[in-house]
């Protein structure tokens, strides 16, 4: 199906004047096929973005093909599973072939940045939003100064400011105001659930011969069940610590290799 997507021009990849920036996959054309927009420049980040969006495309394609229209759309809770799963497979593929130390460090660092942005930072955002809603429920005023203080307190705790791990500058207190997620329904925690689920799926793929079949079934399931049940069928129980533990084990392995490579330099 990936070969067909390339051959049949599902992908608008060439940057042109006036074209919107970024990348996305839209699977909404139920009776046709998904469409992808990219701005592909041939760098590793572009390859990773392509792999990411193809994950969405394959999930949309197989769900549209297998499910009736009403259950073809998949919930946000699992929307980033296939995309980050593809990224993990790409990184694994690249690391098996690249021996050049600076390039390996760049790829490993790119993966760490993804964990920081998707698991760590989105969980931080979710905690901020949760406490903001709790303020409203208690009748406390939702004003800029109160939100800035709340955001600063949470950010300092997450980055270990008081323990001297990282320095959180004063201006970070106002960062919340230009993060678009906070002006949308409460959903950012689902980035972290998807990433940890895909990390668990990728780990199982290497050790369980049935994992591939379960994963392809998951890609075809759309929204036919609740998200927790969709992932259970795929072999990942999000009601346990296992997905996060496997994601953190992968993160630690990446950091260990980076430290070894840097020590050799």
Long-range contacts (C-beta under 8 A, 24 or more apart in sequence): 1-58, 1-61, 1-62, 2-54, 2-58, 5-33, 5-34, 5-36, 5-54, 5-57, 8-33, 10-34, 10-35, 10-36, 10-57, 11-35, 11-36, 11-37, 11-38, 12-36, 12-37, 12-38, 13-38, 13-39, 13-40, 13-50, 14-40, 15-39, 15-40, 15-41, 23-49, 23-50, 23-52, 23-53, 24-53, 25-53, 25-54, 25-56, 25-57, 25-60, 26-60, 27-56, 27-57, 27-59, 27-60, 27-61, 27-63, 27-64, 30-64, 30-69, 30-72, 31-64, 33-61, 33-64, 34-60, 34-61, 34-64, 44-94, 44-106, 44-107, 44-110, 45-110, 47-90, 48-87, 48-90, 48-91, 48-110, 51-83, 51-86, 51-87, 51-89, 51-90, 52-83, 52-84, 52-86, 52-87, 53-83, 54-86, 55-81, 55-82, 55-83, 55-84, 55-85, 55-86, 55-87, 56-82, 56-83, 58-82, 58-219, 59-219, 62-216, 62-219, 62-220, 63-219, 63-220, 63-221, 63-222, 63-223, 64-222, 65-220, 66-220, 66-221, 66-222, 67-220, 67-221, 67-222, 67-223, 67-224, 71-222, 71-223, 71-224, 72-222, 72-223, 73-222, 73-223, 74-221, 74-222, 74-223, 74-230, 75-223, 75-226, 75-227, 75-230, 76-187, 76-190, 77-190, 77-193, 77-194, 77-227, 77-228, 78-193, 78-194, 78-197, 78-218, 78-227, 78-230, 78-231, 79-190, 79-194, 80-118, 80-190, 80-191, 80-194, 80-195, 80-198, 81-194, 81-197, 81-198, 81-201, 81-218, 81-231, 82-198, 82-219, 83-198, 84-114, 84-118, 84-194, 84-195, 84-198, 84-199, 85-198, 85-201, 85-202, 85-215, 87-111, 87-114, 88-198, 88-199, 88-202, 88-250, 89-202, 92-202, 101-261, 101-264, 101-265, 104-257, 104-261, 105-258, 105-261, 105-262, 108-254, 108-257, 108-258, 108-261, 109-258, 111-254, 112-251, 112-254, 112-255, 112-258, 114-195, 115-195, 115-247, 115-251, 118-191, 118-192, 118-194, 118-195, 119-191, 119-192, 119-195, 119-196, 119-247, 120-158, 122-188, 122-189, 122-191, 122-192, 123-189, 123-192, 124-154, 124-155, 124-158, 125-179, 125-181, 125-182, 125-188, 126-186, 126-188, 126-189, 126-192, 127-154, 128-154, 128-176, 128-182, 129-181, 129-182, 129-186, 129-188, 130-186, 132-182, 133-186, 144-177, 147-176, 147-177, 148-173, 148-174, 148-176, 148-177, 149-173, 151-175, 151-176, 193-227, 193-238, 193-243, 195-247, 196-238, 196-243, 196-244, 196-246, 196-247, 197-231, 197-234, 197-236, 197-238, 197-243, 199-243, 199-246, 199-247, 199-250, 200-235, 200-236, 200-242, 200-243, 200-246, 200-247, 201-234, 201-235, 201-236, 202-250, 203-246, 203-249, 203-250, 204-235, 204-236, 208-235, 210-235, 211-235
